Amino acid sequence: MIMRRVLMFAAIVSCVASSALSQWTQPTPPNGPIYYNGGNVGIGTPSPVQKLDVNGGNISLSSGNSIYLHSSSDPNWTFGKDNAHNINVRGFGSQNRAFQVIDTLNEAARFTVNFASGNVGVFGNLALVSGNSIYLHASNDPNWTFGKDAANNINVRGYGNQNRAFQVIDDSTGSDVVRFSVNLLTGDVTSTGNLAAKYQDVAEWVPASSSLAPGTVVIIGSDHDNEVLPSQRAYDTRVAGVVSPNPGVLLGVAGDAKEKIAAAGRVKVRVDATRAPIRRGDLLVTSDKPGMAMKSEPVSVGGVLMHRPGTVVGKALEPLASGQGEILVLLSLQ
């Protein structure tokens, strides 16, 4: 009787052990059955070697959930690895306290966050979504380097405290040579080279009597100081320039009652060729058509043909055979 009970107990233990190593049938996930070997759980593999071993699929977390990785014996961990593209995402505990994205071809860290210092390192370019900014600050050092191109000896720096400047520096000579500087205190901009602009005229914001169309020839107003209005009569010595739509260089301060008035450079001008056709190189003056220029006709002074001084708007760079239109003019008020 005792022997029979011992054999029955052994059979029960064997049955339980066999059941523990068998497949869990409920539930059955899409990637395959779940197995349990007494210590590890396998999904899609009957021989799990980790606490959770997944084969043949991905682990998906619901929104707001996370995976926590920790090992008391090894403070370093691998969060994810892409062997096909040699990418590894790792974390380092203990004193390192860092998070890195690593190129496993040469074990080079491409992106690093150091939790102890707060430093972020990027091996490559940093792209920002439009509207975002990088804020650089150090309480013990008000100066900072925004970017450096060692291959081409270019350094972009900012200076805090009383300097408050932004500079582009050439390091090729072994000493810092400032090529471009913006002084934030005074608003001054300094460049050691040429200033290139898409458009070819120089204009400034000037108070105007009314809203003026581009190409309008203007004169100095007589009712208010520092104000312009459309020209009204021929050969007016008060000519002050032309309204510019897109100046290459724009001076002054914008305002609702101001217009961009060009006094030098190349700009489109409204012209009237009803009196005489306009050829390239002709001198232009104000006409009797409001806001328009026309060909200047010289007068004889002691037998010498001369154009009326103080009336010239500029020289025509394009012809207009008849009627009214808009042509490119080289402004040269004289």
C-alpha positions as CSV (number, residue, x, y, z in Angstrom):
1,M,0.0,0.0,0.0
2,I,2.8,2.4,0.9
3,M,4.7,1.6,-2.3
4,R,1.5,2.2,-4.4
5,R,1.1,5.7,-2.8
6,V,4.8,6.5,-3.5
7,L,4.4,5.5,-7.1
8,M,1.2,7.5,-7.5
9,F,2.9,10.6,-6.0
10,A,5.8,10.2,-8.4
11,A,3.4,10.0,-11.3
12,I,1.7,13.2,-10.2
13,V,5.0,15.1,-9.9
14,S,6.1,13.8,-13.3
15,C,2.8,14.9,-14.8
16,V,3.1,18.4,-13.3
17,A,6.7,18.8,-14.4
18,S,5.7,17.7,-17.9
19,S,2.8,20.2,-17.9
20,A,5.2,23.0,-16.8
21,L,7.4,22.5,-19.8
22,S,4.5,22.2,-22.2
23,Q,2.9,24.9,-24.4
24,W,0.5,27.5,-23.0
25,T,-2.5,27.2,-25.2
26,Q,-4.5,30.2,-23.8
27,P,-4.0,32.7,-25.1
28,T,-2.2,32.1,-28.4
29,P,-0.6,35.3,-29.8
30,P,-0.4,36.0,-33.5
31,N,3.4,35.4,-33.6
32,G,3.1,31.9,-32.2
33,P,2.5,30.0,-28.9
34,I,3.9,30.9,-25.5
35,Y,6.3,28.5,-23.8
36,Y,7.5,28.4,-20.2
37,N,10.4,26.3,-19.0
38,G,10.2,26.9,-15.3
39,G,12.2,30.2,-15.4
40,N,12.0,31.8,-18.8
41,V,9.1,32.7,-21.1
42,G,9.3,32.2,-24.8
43,I,7.1,33.7,-27.5
44,G,7.5,31.9,-30.8
45,T,10.4,29.8,-29.4
46,P,10.1,26.6,-27.3
47,S,13.6,27.1,-25.8
48,P,13.7,30.6,-24.2
49,V,17.2,31.6,-22.9
50,Q,16.1,35.0,-21.4
51,K,13.4,35.9,-18.9
52,L,11.4,37.0,-22.0
53,D,12.6,35.6,-25.4
54,V,10.7,36.8,-28.5
55,N,11.3,35.2,-31.8
56,G,9.7,36.1,-35.2
57,G,8.1,39.4,-34.3
58,N,8.3,42.8,-32.5
59,I,7.2,43.9,-29.1
60,S,4.6,46.7,-29.3
61,L,3.7,48.9,-26.3
62,S,0.5,50.8,-25.9
63,S,0.8,54.6,-25.9
64,G,2.3,56.0,-22.7
65,N,3.9,52.7,-21.6
66,S,7.7,52.0,-21.4
67,I,10.3,49.3,-21.1
68,Y,12.5,49.5,-18.0
69,L,15.9,47.8,-18.3
70,H,18.0,47.1,-15.3
71,S,20.7,44.8,-14.1
72,S,22.3,45.0,-10.7
73,S,25.4,43.2,-11.9
74,D,25.8,45.1,-15.2
75,P,24.8,48.8,-15.2
76,N,25.2,48.9,-19.0
77,W,22.4,47.8,-21.3
78,T,21.4,47.5,-25.0
79,F,18.0,49.1,-25.7
80,G,17.9,48.1,-29.4
81,K,20.1,46.7,-32.1
82,D,19.8,46.7,-35.9
83,N,22.5,44.2,-37.2
84,A,21.5,44.7,-40.8
85,H,22.4,48.4,-40.6
86,N,25.1,48.3,-37.8
87,I,23.1,50.4,-35.4
88,N,23.1,49.9,-31.7
89,V,21.3,52.0,-29.0
90,R,22.9,51.6,-25.6
91,G,22.7,53.0,-22.1
92,F,25.6,53.2,-19.6
93,G,25.0,53.3,-15.9
94,S,27.2,53.9,-12.8
95,Q,29.5,56.9,-13.3
96,N,29.0,57.1,-17.1
97,R,25.3,57.8,-17.0
98,A,25.0,58.2,-20.7
99,F,22.7,57.2,-23.6
100,Q,24.3,56.6,-27.0
101,V,23.4,55.6,-30.6
102,I,26.4,53.7,-31.9
103,D,27.7,52.7,-35.3
104,T,28.8,49.1,-34.7
105,L,31.0,49.0,-37.7
106,N,33.7,50.9,-35.7
107,E,32.0,51.3,-32.3
108,A,31.7,55.1,-33.0
109,A,29.1,57.0,-31.0
110,R,27.0,59.1,-33.4
111,F,24.7,60.6,-30.8
112,T,25.3,60.9,-27.0
113,V,23.5,62.3,-24.0
114,N,25.5,62.5,-20.9
115,F,23.2,62.6,-17.9
116,A,25.9,63.7,-15.4
117,S,27.0,66.8,-17.3
118,G,23.9,67.4,-19.4
119,N,26.0,67.5,-22.6
120,V,24.6,66.3,-25.9
121,G,27.0,65.2,-28.6
122,V,26.1,64.8,-32.3
123,F,28.6,63.4,-34.8
124,G,27.2,65.1,-37.9
125,N,24.7,67.9,-38.7
126,L,21.9,69.0,-36.5
127,A,18.7,69.9,-38.3
128,L,16.0,71.9,-36.6
129,V,12.3,72.1,-37.5
130,S,11.4,75.5,-38.8
131,G,10.6,77.9,-35.9
132,N,12.8,76.1,-33.3
133,S,16.0,77.4,-31.9
134,I,19.2,76.3,-30.1
135,Y,19.8,78.1,-26.8
136,L,23.5,78.3,-25.8
137,H,24.4,79.4,-22.3
138,A,27.1,78.9,-19.7
139,S,26.9,80.8,-16.4
140,N,30.7,80.8,-16.0
141,D,31.5,81.6,-19.7
142,P,29.3,84.2,-21.5
143,N,31.1,83.4,-24.8
144,W,30.2,80.5,-26.9
145,T,31.1,78.8,-30.2
146,F,28.0,78.1,-32.3
147,G,29.8,76.2,-35.0
148,K,33.2,75.4,-36.4
149,D,34.4,74.1,-39.7
150,A,38.0,73.0,-39.0
151,A,38.5,71.9,-42.6
152,N,37.9,75.4,-44.0
153,N,39.1,77.3,-40.9
154,I,35.7,78.9,-40.2
155,N,34.4,79.7,-36.7
156,V,31.1,81.2,-35.7
157,R,31.1,82.7,-32.2
158,G,28.9,84.8,-29.9
159,Y,30.0,87.1,-27.1
160,G,28.0,87.8,-24.1
161,N,28.1,90.4,-21.3
162,Q,29.2,93.9,-22.6
163,N,30.4,92.7,-26.0
164,R,27.1,91.3,-27.2
165,A,28.3,90.5,-30.6
166,F,28.0,87.7,-33.2
167,Q,31.0,87.0,-35.4
168,V,32.1,84.8,-38.3
169,I,35.9,84.2,-37.9
170,D,38.6,83.0,-40.2
171,D,41.2,80.8,-38.4
172,S,43.4,80.1,-41.5
173,T,46.1,82.5,-40.5
174,G,46.6,81.1,-37.1
175,S,45.0,84.2,-35.5
176,D,41.3,85.1,-35.4
177,V,40.3,87.4,-38.3
178,V,36.8,88.7,-38.1
179,R,35.1,88.5,-41.5
180,F,31.6,89.4,-40.5
181,S,30.3,90.9,-37.2
182,V,27.0,92.0,-35.8
183,N,27.1,94.3,-32.7
184,L,23.9,93.7,-30.8
185,L,24.3,96.8,-28.7
186,T,24.7,99.3,-31.6
187,G,23.1,97.3,-34.4
188,D,26.3,97.8,-36.5
189,V,27.1,95.2,-39.2
190,T,30.7,95.0,-40.3
191,S,32.1,92.9,-43.3
192,T,35.6,92.7,-44.7
193,G,34.3,91.6,-48.1
194,N,31.7,92.7,-50.6
195,L,28.0,92.8,-49.9
196,A,26.1,90.8,-52.7
197,A,22.5,91.5,-53.3
198,K,20.0,90.1,-55.8
199,Y,18.6,93.5,-56.8
200,Q,20.7,96.4,-57.9
201,D,19.5,99.6,-56.3
202,V,20.0,101.4,-53.0
203,A,16.9,102.7,-51.3
204,E,15.7,104.2,-48.0
205,W,12.4,104.4,-46.2
206,V,11.0,108.0,-46.7
207,P,7.7,109.5,-45.5
208,A,5.3,109.8,-48.4
209,S,2.1,111.8,-49.0
210,S,0.2,108.7,-50.1
211,S,0.7,105.1,-51.1
212,L,2.8,105.0,-54.3
213,A,3.2,102.4,-57.0
214,P,6.6,100.9,-57.8
215,G,8.4,102.9,-60.5
216,T,6.8,106.2,-59.6
217,V,9.1,109.2,-59.9
218,V,9.0,111.3,-56.8
219,I,9.9,114.8,-55.8
220,I,10.6,116.6,-52.5
221,G,7.3,117.8,-51.0
222,S,6.9,121.4,-50.1
223,D,4.2,121.1,-47.4
224,H,6.1,118.8,-45.0
225,D,9.7,118.2,-44.1
226,N,11.4,115.0,-45.3
227,E,8.4,113.9,-47.4
228,V,8.1,112.9,-51.1
229,L,5.1,112.9,-53.5
230,P,4.7,112.0,-57.2
231,S,6.3,114.3,-59.7
232,Q,3.8,116.6,-61.5
233,R,5.6,118.8,-64.0
234,A,8.4,118.5,-66.5
235,Y,12.0,119.3,-65.6
236,D,11.4,119.6,-61.9
237,T,14.6,120.2,-59.9
238,R,13.0,118.8,-56.8
239,V,13.3,115.2,-58.2
240,A,14.2,112.9,-55.3
241,G,14.2,109.3,-56.8
242,V,12.0,106.4,-57.7
243,V,9.8,104.0,-55.7
244,S,11.6,100.7,-55.6
245,P,9.7,97.4,-55.2
246,N,12.7,95.3,-54.1
247,P,15.8,97.3,-53.2
248,G,19.2,95.5,-53.1
249,V,20.1,97.6,-50.0
250,L,17.4,99.2,-47.9
251,L,18.2,101.8,-45.3
252,G,16.2,103.5,-42.6
253,V,13.2,102.3,-40.6
254,A,10.0,101.0,-42.1
255,G,6.6,102.7,-41.4
256,D,3.0,102.7,-42.5
257,A,3.3,106.1,-44.1
258,K,6.7,105.5,-45.8
259,E,7.8,104.3,-49.2
260,K,11.1,102.7,-50.4
261,I,12.7,105.4,-52.4
262,A,15.8,104.5,-54.6
263,A,18.3,107.2,-55.4
264,A,21.1,105.1,-56.9
265,G,21.5,101.9,-58.9
266,R,19.3,100.1,-61.5
267,V,15.5,100.2,-61.0
268,K,12.4,100.0,-63.2
269,V,10.9,103.5,-63.9
270,R,7.5,104.5,-65.3
271,V,8.2,106.6,-68.5
272,D,6.3,108.6,-71.1
273,A,7.5,108.5,-74.7
274,T,4.7,110.5,-76.3
275,R,6.8,113.6,-76.8
276,A,9.9,111.8,-78.0
277,P,11.1,108.1,-78.3
278,I,13.5,107.0,-75.6
279,R,16.7,105.3,-76.7
280,R,19.3,103.5,-74.6
281,G,21.6,106.1,-73.0
282,D,19.1,109.0,-73.1
283,L,19.0,111.2,-70.0
284,L,15.6,111.2,-68.3
285,V,13.8,113.9,-66.4
286,T,10.4,114.4,-64.8
287,S,7.5,114.7,-67.2
288,D,4.2,116.5,-67.0
289,K,2.5,113.1,-66.5
290,P,2.3,112.4,-62.8
291,G,5.0,110.2,-61.5
292,M,6.6,109.6,-64.9
293,A,9.9,110.4,-66.5
294,M,10.6,111.4,-70.1
295,K,13.5,112.0,-72.4
296,S,15.5,115.2,-71.6
297,E,15.9,117.7,-74.5
298,P,19.0,119.8,-74.2
299,V,19.0,123.6,-74.4
300,S,21.6,125.8,-76.2
301,V,23.7,127.9,-73.8
302,G,26.2,130.0,-75.7
303,G,26.0,127.6,-78.6
304,V,26.6,124.6,-76.4
305,L,23.8,122.1,-75.9
306,M,23.3,121.4,-72.2
307,H,20.7,119.5,-70.1
308,R,19.0,121.5,-67.4
309,P,21.0,121.0,-64.2
310,G,19.3,119.4,-61.2
311,T,16.5,117.8,-63.3
312,V,18.1,114.5,-64.4
313,V,16.6,111.3,-63.0
314,G,19.0,108.9,-64.7
315,K,20.0,107.2,-67.9
316,A,17.7,104.8,-69.9
317,L,19.0,101.3,-70.1
318,E,16.1,100.1,-72.3
319,P,14.3,101.8,-75.2
320,L,10.6,102.8,-75.5
321,A,9.6,103.9,-79.0
322,S,6.2,105.4,-78.1
323,G,3.5,105.6,-75.5
324,Q,3.9,104.9,-71.9
325,G,5.6,102.0,-70.2
326,E,8.2,100.9,-67.7
327,I,11.9,100.6,-68.5
328,L,15.1,99.9,-66.6
329,V,17.0,103.0,-65.6
330,L,20.4,103.7,-64.1
331,L,19.6,106.3,-61.5
332,S,22.0,109.3,-61.3
333,L,20.3,112.3,-59.8
334,Q,22.0,115.4,-61.0
